[in-house]
Amino acid sequence: MELGAGAALGAALAVGLAALGAGIGDGMVTGNAVQGLARQPEAKGSIMTTMFISVGLIEAMPIIAVVIAFILLGKAA
């Protein structure tokens, strides 16, 4: 396998797995936030703030993976 093909495969795997992990993480965070809101509606502000911060941190993972993929593809060219 040529270096460029290996880099493209590695980049695709990195981005795909990061997106999969972020999707699972976002689903878990949002589901647990909905459960928390159902149990304690008066804590809505605190739960929603924590949920948005958590989703933002989770979404940073695929963004970093895309940056690493671009670096990897740039080195292979």
MODELLER restraints for C-alpha pairs under 7 A, 6 or more apart:
rsr = mdl.restraints
at = mdl.atoms
rsr.add(forms.Gaussian(group=physical.xy_distance, feature=features.Distance(at['CA:3:A'], at['CA:76:A']), mean=6.25, stdev=0.5))
rsr.add(forms.Gaussian(group=physical.xy_distance, feature=features.Distance(at['CA:4:A'], at['CA:76:A']), mean=5.23, stdev=0.5))
rsr.add(forms.Gaussian(group=physical.xy_distance, feature=features.Distance(at['CA:4:A'], at['CA:77:A']), mean=6.56, stdev=0.5))
rsr.add(forms.Gaussian(group=physical.xy_distance, feature=features.Distance(at['CA:7:A'], at['CA:72:A']), mean=6.17, stdev=0.5))
rsr.add(forms.Gaussian(group=physical.xy_distance, feature=features.Distance(at['CA:7:A'], at['CA:73:A']), mean=5.80, stdev=0.5))
rsr.add(forms.Gaussian(group=physical.xy_distance, feature=features.Distance(at['CA:7:A'], at['CA:76:A']), mean=6.29, stdev=0.5))
rsr.add(forms.Gaussian(group=physical.xy_distance, feature=features.Distance(at['CA:8:A'], at['CA:73:A']), mean=6.44, stdev=0.5))
rsr.add(forms.Gaussian(group=physical.xy_distance, feature=features.Distance(at['CA:11:A'], at['CA:69:A']), mean=4.46, stdev=0.5))
rsr.add(forms.Gaussian(group=physical.xy_distance, feature=features.Distance(at['CA:11:A'], at['CA:72:A']), mean=6.82, stdev=0.5))
rsr.add(forms.Gaussian(group=physical.xy_distance, feature=features.Distance(at['CA:14:A'], at['CA:65:A']), mean=6.00, stdev=0.5))
rsr.add(forms.Gaussian(group=physical.xy_distance, feature=features.Distance(at['CA:14:A'], at['CA:69:A']), mean=6.94, stdev=0.5))
rsr.add(forms.Gaussian(group=physical.xy_distance, feature=features.Distance(at['CA:15:A'], at['CA:62:A']), mean=6.28, stdev=0.5))
rsr.add(forms.Gaussian(group=physical.xy_distance, feature=features.Distance(at['CA:15:A'], at['CA:65:A']), mean=5.42, stdev=0.5))
rsr.add(forms.Gaussian(group=physical.xy_distance, feature=features.Distance(at['CA:15:A'], at['CA:66:A']), mean=5.78, stdev=0.5))
rsr.add(forms.Gaussian(group=physical.xy_distance, feature=features.Distance(at['CA:18:A'], at['CA:61:A']), mean=6.31, stdev=0.5))
rsr.add(forms.Gaussian(group=physical.xy_distance, feature=features.Distance(at['CA:18:A'], at['CA:62:A']), mean=4.87, stdev=0.5))
rsr.add(forms.Gaussian(group=physical.xy_distance, feature=features.Distance(at['CA:18:A'], at['CA:65:A']), mean=6.46, stdev=0.5))
rsr.add(forms.Gaussian(group=physical.xy_distance, feature=features.Distance(at['CA:19:A'], at['CA:62:A']), mean=5.49, stdev=0.5))
rsr.add(forms.Gaussian(group=physical.xy_distance, feature=features.Distance(at['CA:22:A'], at['CA:58:A']), mean=5.83, stdev=0.5))
rsr.add(forms.Gaussian(group=physical.xy_distance, feature=features.Distance(at['CA:22:A'], at['CA:59:A']), mean=6.07, stdev=0.5))
rsr.add(forms.Gaussian(group=physical.xy_distance, feature=features.Distance(at['CA:22:A'], at['CA:61:A']), mean=6.98, stdev=0.5))
rsr.add(forms.Gaussian(group=physical.xy_distance, feature=features.Distance(at['CA:22:A'], at['CA:62:A']), mean=6.87, stdev=0.5))
rsr.add(forms.Gaussian(group=physical.xy_distance, feature=features.Distance(at['CA:25:A'], at['CA:58:A']), mean=6.74, stdev=0.5))
rsr.add(forms.Gaussian(group=physical.xy_distance, feature=features.Distance(at['CA:26:A'], at['CA:55:A']), mean=5.93, stdev=0.5))
rsr.add(forms.Gaussian(group=physical.xy_distance, feature=features.Distance(at['CA:26:A'], at['CA:58:A']), mean=6.99, stdev=0.5))
rsr.add(forms.Gaussian(group=physical.xy_distance, feature=features.Distance(at['CA:29:A'], at['CA:51:A']), mean=6.53, stdev=0.5))
rsr.add(forms.Gaussian(group=physical.xy_distance, feature=features.Distance(at['CA:30:A'], at['CA:51:A']), mean=6.88, stdev=0.5))
rsr.add(forms.Gaussian(group=physical.xy_distance, feature=features.Distance(at['CA:33:A'], at['CA:47:A']), mean=6.36, stdev=0.5))
rsr.add(forms.Gaussian(group=physical.xy_distance, feature=features.Distance(at['CA:33:A'], at['CA:51:A']), mean=6.52, stdev=0.5))
rsr.add(forms.Gaussian(group=physical.xy_distance, feature=features.Distance(at['CA:37:A'], at['CA:44:A']), mean=6.07, stdev=0.5))
